[in-house]
Amino acid sequence: MKKVLTLCCLLIIIPELWAQLPLFPTPAKQSVQKGNFTIHNQTTVEGQDEHSRQLAATLDKELQSIRLARKESKNTIKFILNSTGDQVKDGYRLHVTPEVVTLEASSPSGLFYAKESLLQLARAGEGTLPTCRIEDAPRYAWRGFMLDESRHFFGKEKVKQYLDIMASLRMNIFHWHLTDEQGWRIEIKQYPKLTTVGAIGNWHDPQAPATFYTQEDIKEIVAYAAQRQIMIIPEFDMPGHASAAGRAYPEISGGGEGRWQHFTYHPCKEETFQFINNVLDEIVSLFPAPYIHIGGDEVHFGNQSWFTDPQIQQFIADHNLKNELGLEHYFIRRVADMLTQKGRTMIGWDEIVDSGVSPTQAIVMWWRHDKPSQLVKALEQGFRVIMTPRRPLYGDFVQYGTHTVGRTWNGYNSIEDIYRFPDPIIHFTKNYEDQIIGLQLNIWTERIAQPKRLDFMVFPRLAAVAEAAWTPARSKECSLFMQKLPVFLNYLDTLGIYYFNPFRPEQHAEPGAPEKEDILQNG
């Protein structure tokens, strides 16, 4: 019955789909002509240079399951990497005729995205492609997804599955939140207690067995992502959200009691900065990306001990930092300098705008949707900005009116609101467009303990984020996106993803979540 309903939905929308092509995200420019190209046992896939030949071999394997019966006439799929071409980075051209499919780009990433577009067409048409011309390039350079694995851990295979889907959606940044209060999830060889002690527990069970990624796991996943043109950005949270590290090494803890014990690093000890420097050395060796995310947010939740600690108070006075906020900003600037010396650029949440760090050293993630002034301030100071406001780009927020599990903030984050972003707030960025480098969906996992619930909160909203980040505003149309969305849902079915179906909300019931009182539930 499920397959029959899906087929009926597709038959209803097929005429409109072939007019616009069932691609996610929607291309910048597309046109459809009469005729089609059939992928069959005589179809050859070829490339002209080493890189394009590797892509051709990959595509050849990926097409095996949808090749149709043998035909007498041969046809060809050609990859062309033209380094002197006129496409922008990540841009590509895809031209389908009845005899030849040509994929052309001036960068390896663009050629990869051309392949992914071809795969989407092939899956949707079950081996038959409409003759068409596509000329495509992204709206934003940064098309990101963040997964928090400190609160709950999901593991290597789940991450790889998400990287595969991100690649299909032409998303290129995986922001990996690996350290926070509940658990430290990355092996650091110089500090083994970070995983033997700091990795114990999760959001709902502080005694849960230690879970973390070994350095070999990290290398494997980074390489897997790179093959899919995805850059992985690790987050090493400081000076707040440091409880797991403080449990492992209390000597660098900033104090605190009860709920906030060990929430911050000790902001004055040289031992703290030596620890951070050493950890960063290992992180830099594992992640080739030019960026390291350091958090920098919500320090005030757990810095109560700073106000009474004699050493901290004396440090504030000796360095003319005025108060505890000035000390927090000193900490951020010092870490920024540390990263600069290591050839990396710092990324931080929008609190770092007020820290005095140089815009040449840092990129800002604007997350506080209720503080658009912080976005404007970042742009006015010359920072490059990634837009990731809670409303609508936090995926742990409720997504549908009847759902009861998840965060809210005077509403919920529907797929339609995500799709329309950033246009409702774009006036704040007027005259600073070149400083907006992209946008990102964030999944915080306090109330997401199982892969089934993770899927439910991510999909299909991730497809809306992908289009918001890729497709130019003039080519976006929410109603057309929703019309073709069943094609994407059908793809998720083949992967075993437990998604929310906005057309049939009852299809997949809302999964439950661990119960725990959380004073920051809507923070």
N, C-alpha and C positions, 0 to 999 in steps of 0.2 A: 504493500500500500504506500509506504514511504517513497519508493522509487517512482510509482505511478504519479503521485502528487508532484514530485520534483519535475518529472517529464512534462506534466500538464502546465506547470508554471513556465517552463522553458519554451513550450510551444506557443504560449500566449505572447511571450515577449520577444521571440526570435526575430520577427520582422524589424522591430525597433533596434534590437541588438546588432544585427548585421549592418544597419545604417550607421551605427556609432562604434561597432566592434566591442566584443566582450572582454575588454582589457582593464586591469586594475594595476596602477592608476590609469585614468583616461589620458591618452596622448595629447600633446599640445596641438598637433595638427594631424588630421586623418581624412582619408577619402576612400570610398569603396566603389569598385567597378564591377561589371558583370563578369561572371566566370569564377573559377576556383582552381586551387592547386591541391592535388591529392598526394598525401604522403603514403608511399607503398613500398613494396620490397625492392623495387628498382630505383628508388630515390637515393641519390648520392649526396653526401654532405662533405664539403671540402673547404679548406682554408689556404691562404696564399703564403702565410708566414708561420713561424713556430707557435705563436700565441693563438692565432686564429685556427690553426690546425688542432690545437689542444681543445679549443672550444667546440670545434666541429666534431671531434671524437666524443666529447661529452654529450653533445646534443644527439648524436647518432644513437648512443646508448639510451638516452632519455626517451627517444621516439619509438623504441622497440615495442612497447606495449600498445601503441596506437597505430602502428603501420597497418595499412589495409592489404587486401590480397594482391598478389603479383599482377602487374600489368605489363603489356608489351613495350609501351613507350617509356623511355627514361626521362626523369626530370631531376633537377639539381637545386640544392641549397648551398649558397656561397657566402662565406664570411670574408669581409674585406676590412682590414685594419689600415687606415690611411692616415698616417701621422701628420700629413700636410693638409688634411681635410679641414673644412670650415665649421665642423660641429664643436659646440662648447663641451667642456668636460662632462661626462655622463650622458651626453646627447648621442643620438643614433638615427639612422634611417633604415626603414624596413620596407622593401618593395616586393610585392607578391604578384607574379604573373602566372598564367596556367602552366608554364614550362620551368620558370626559374624563380627562386626566392633569393633576394640579395639582402644581406645584413651588412651595414657599413657604419663605421664609427672612426673617430680620430683618437680614441683612447680605449685602453682595455676595458675600463668600466662601462663605457658606452656600448661596446660590442657585446659585453656580457648582458646588459639590459635588453639589447636587441634580441638576444637568444631567449631571454625570459619572456619577452612579449610573444615571440613565435611559439614558445611552449604553451602559453596561455591560449592562444588561438587554436593550436592543435588539439589541446584537451577539450576546449569548448566545442569544436567542430568534429571531434572524434576522428581526427586524421585528415579532415578537409579544411583548407584555409580559403577564405574569400580573397579574391584579387583585390589588392589595396595598396595604398601608399601611406606610410606613417613617417612623419618627421617630428622627432620628439626630443625634449630636453627638460630638465627639472626646474621648477620655480625656485627651490631653495637647495643649497648645497648640503645642508644638514637635515637628514630625514631619519629621526631617531626613535628608539624604543628603549626604555629603562626597565630593568627587572631587579627588584629588591630580593636578594636571597639571604639577607641577614635575619629577617623576621621569620621566614620559613624557607627551607632549602628544597630545590627541585631536581638538581642533578644534571649531569652531562648530557644525557640523551634528550631530555626535555629542552635544554638550551639549544642543542643542535637542530631539533625540530623547528624551533622558533626562528633560528637563523635561516633555515630553508625557506620558510614562509616569508620572512622579511626580504630575502633575495628575490623571490617571485614578485613582491610588491615594490621592488626597486628602492627599498630602504637601505641605508648605508651606515648607520651608527647603532651599535649596541652598547648602551651605557649600563655597566654592571655594578650594582650596589652591593659590595661585598663585606663591608664592615659597618657595624652600628651597635646599638645597645644589646640586642638579643644574641648576636653571634658573630664571630670573626670567621670568615669563610675562605680564606686563602692562606696556603702554607707559606710561612716565612722562616727560612732555615735558621737564621740567626736567633730567632725568638720562638722556640718550639712550643712554649706554653700558650701562644696565641691560638693554637689549634687543640692542644691537649686540655686546656682549660677554657680559653675564650670561645671555642667552637661548640661547647656544651650548651644545650638549651635552644629554645625558640620562643616565639612570642607567647604561646599559650602554655608551654611546658618548660620551665627553667632547668629541668633535669633531663631533658631529652638527650640521647647519645650525641656525641660530637659529630657534626657533618661539615665538610669543607672540601675545597678543591686542592689537590696536590699541585705542585708546580708542573708536573708532567701533564696533568689534566688541563691546566691553563694553556700550556704550549699547544696542546692538541686542539683546543677550542679556538684559540687565536688563529691558528693555521686554517682551520675549517672555515672560519668566518672570512679570512682573507681570500680564500678561493672563491667566495661568493661576493667579493667586493664590499665587505662589511668591516668597518674599523671598530674594535672593541676599546671602550674607554672605561678604565677601572675607577671606582670611587673609594677613596681612603678617607673616611670622615674625621674631621677635626675642626676646631678644638672641642666641639660638643659631639654628642652621639658616640662617645668613646667607651661606653661601659664595659663592653666585652674585653677590650684591651686593658682597661683598669683592673678587671677581675684577674686577668692573667699576670699583670705586672703592677701591683698596687703602688710601687715606688714612683710611678709616673702619673698617678691618678690625681685629679684636682680636688678630691674629697667628695663631699656630699653624703646625704643620709637617705635611707629608705628608698623610695622610688627613684631618687636621683643619685644614688651612690655610684661613684666613679664616672658620672656622666661626662665630665670634661677631663682632658689632659691637664696636668699641672702646667700652668702657663709661664712659669718663671725658671724652672730648673733646666740647667744645660743638659741634664740627663734625658729630659723629655725630647729636646730637639735632636740629640744624638740618636735616640730611638727612632724618631720620625725620619731622620736622614738615612739611617740604615735600612728601614723598611722601604723607603722610596727607592733606594738603590736596587733592591730585589724586584720591586714592582716595575721599575723602568726596564730592567733586564727581561722581563716577561712580556711586556706590552710595548710593541714598537710604535704605537700611536703617539703623536706629538703632544697629546693632552693627558693630564691627570686631574680627575675631579677630587676636590678636597672638602666638599660640603660647605662648611662655614656658616651653617644656619642654626637657629634656635638655641644658641648658647645660653641664653638667659634662663632656660628651663632648669638648668642644673648647675649653675655657677654660684650657688649660695655660699659655699665655703670661701670663695674668693674675697668676700666682704669681711671675713673675720680672720683669715690666715695672716699672721704677722709677716711672714716672708713675702707673700703676695702684696700686701699693703705697702711694705717697704720698697718693693720693686716698682710699684706704681709711682711712688714719690720720687725715687731715685732717677727714674727715666721720664719724669714729667708727663705721665700718661693721663693725668687728671682723675680718671675713675676706672671702674672695671670694664666699661665699654671700650675705653681707650686701650686697655690691656688686650682685650679680644682683637682689636684692630692691629695692634702690634704683632700679635701672634700670626694673623693672616698675612701681613706684609713679610714677615720673616720666612714663612713657608713659601710664599711666592718667589722670594729671592732664591731660596733653596732649589726650587724647581727650575728657575731660570738658569742656574748654574749647571743643572743636569740636562739642559737643552729641551725642556718641556714647558708648555704653557699651562697655567692653572685654569681650571674651570671651577666656579663656585655658584651657590645659590645667591639670590639677589641681595642678601644682606651684605655681601662683600663690596657692593657699590659704595658703601659709607666707610670703608676701611682705610682709604688712602692708597690702596694698591694701584699701580700704574695700569692704564688700559692696554699698554703694550705687553703686560705680563699675564693678563687674565681675560677670560670670557665669562659673561654673566648668563646664568639661567634664571629668567624671570618666572617665578612660580606663584607669587602672591597675587592672584587675580583681583583681590580687593584693594591692591596698592598699585594702580597703573602709574602713579607718580614715580614709583621705583623704576619702572620700565623707562619712563621719560628721562629720569635722572641718569640712568645708565647710558642712554643714547647721548644725552647732552654732554656727558663726561668723556665720550669717545669710545665706550666699550662696544665690542661686538656682542650681540645678544642672541640667545636661543630662547624661543618662546615655548614655555611649558606650564602655563597657568593651571591651577587646580581646576577651575571651571573654564574650558571643558576638557582639559587634557590629562586629568588624573583618572586612570582606568579602574582604581579601586572604589570610585564613587558609584553609587547606584545608577543604573542605566535605563530603568523602565519603571513606570509608576506603581506597578504592583509588587516590585521587589522590595525586600525588607532588610537585606544584609549589605552593608557597605556604608561608606561615608556619604553625607549630603551637605549641601551648603545652599539653603534656600532653593533647592531643586536637585536635579540629577543630570548626569552627563550622557545625553542621548547620542546615538550615532549621527543624527541630523545636525546637532549642535557642533559635534566634532568636525563633521564634513564642512560646515560653513566657516569654520575658523581658518585664517585669522581675520577675515574681512570685517566682522563686527567691531574689532578694536584697531583696525589698520590705521585709523586717523591718528592714533598716538605716535605712529612711526613716520609720519609725513616728514620729508626732507632728510630722513635718516635710513632710507631703504637699504642702502649698501651695508649698513651695520647689522641688519637682521640676517643672520646666516641660516636660520632654519627653525624647525619646531620638532617637538618630541612628545610621545605618550609615555607617561610614567605609571608603573604598577607597583604600589606599595603593598606589602603582603601580610600586614598584621591580621587581617580577617580572611586571608587566602592561604589555607594550609595544605590543600590537595591539588594535584594537577587538573582534576576535573573542574574545580572552581576557578583555577587560573585561566583555563581555556574560556570559560564562560564569561569572564570579565574582560578578556583581551579581544575576543572575536565575536562579531565581525568589526568591532570598532577600530582595530588596527588597519583595516582596509580603508576606512574613512580618513585616518591620519595619513596614510600613504598618499592618498589623492590630495589631501589638503597641502601636503608638503611638496608634491611633484607637479600637479596640474596647474597651469596658469589660471588666474581668476576668470578670464574671458572664456575658458573652455570648460569650466565647472558648471554642472547643473544637478542639483540634489535629486530631483525627481528622476532623471535619467540614470543616475548612479543607483538609486534604489530599485529601478526597474531591472537593471542587470545584476544586482547583488545576488540573486539566487544562483547564478553561475559560480560565484565565489563560494557560496555555502555548499554547493555540490562538491567543489574541490576540497573543502574542509571535511566533508563526509568521507572522502577517500582516505584522509589522513587519520581518521578516528578522533577528530577534534570535537569536544563537547561545547558547542557554541550556543549563544543566545540567538534565537531566530526572531527578528522583529516582525516578520509576517505571520508567524504562528508561535506566539509566546509560550503556548502550552507544550510545544514539541519537546523542549528540554527544560525540565523544572529547575528553578533556582537552587543551586547546591547550598548546603548549610556551611557554617563556619564555626570555629572555636568560640565559645562564650568566655568573655573576660571583660571586666570593667576597664574602660580605657578613657582616661580623662582627656586624651588628645584625639578622640574618635573623629571629630570634624575639623581637626587642625590642619 
